[in-house]
């Protein structure tokens, strides 16, 4: 079966992704996202208490979902571990930015 590639560009001018757009961009189901939102591992902008149809996701959430999905798939990791890895990768990125271009 041929795989489809989705190219998604998210910027502040374009706004956020809907749940459906996020799912297509990351090749995950709405249930997959919903489980992680309700577990507190992923935070939509409209808030986890709102209806799933109202959820919006920014570019950071898009990257987080891609990392979590890859970690879960490649290492058969539980969602909590995948979220921890995503958190640590983001923290490393922030620390490297603070160090500047010389590092």
C-alpha positions, 0 to 999 in steps of 0.5 A: 500500500502506498503511503501518503506524505503530508506537508504541513506548515504552521505559523502564527499567521495561519493559526493552529491545526484542528484535530483532524489536520493534526491527525493527518499530518502525524498519521495518528488517529483521533483516539490516539490524540484523545487518549494522550490529551486526557492523560495530560501528555498533550495539551490542545489550546482550547483546553482538554475539558472542551469538545475534541472538535474544538481542540487546536494544536500549535506547531510545538504540539505537532512536533511533540506528537511526531516525537511521541508517535515515533518513540512509541512505535520504534521502541514499543514505549508506553505513552508516558515514556514517549512524552518524557522523551519529548519533554527532554528533547525540548529542554535540550533544544532550549538549553542549546539555544541559551548557550548560543551559536558557539556551542 
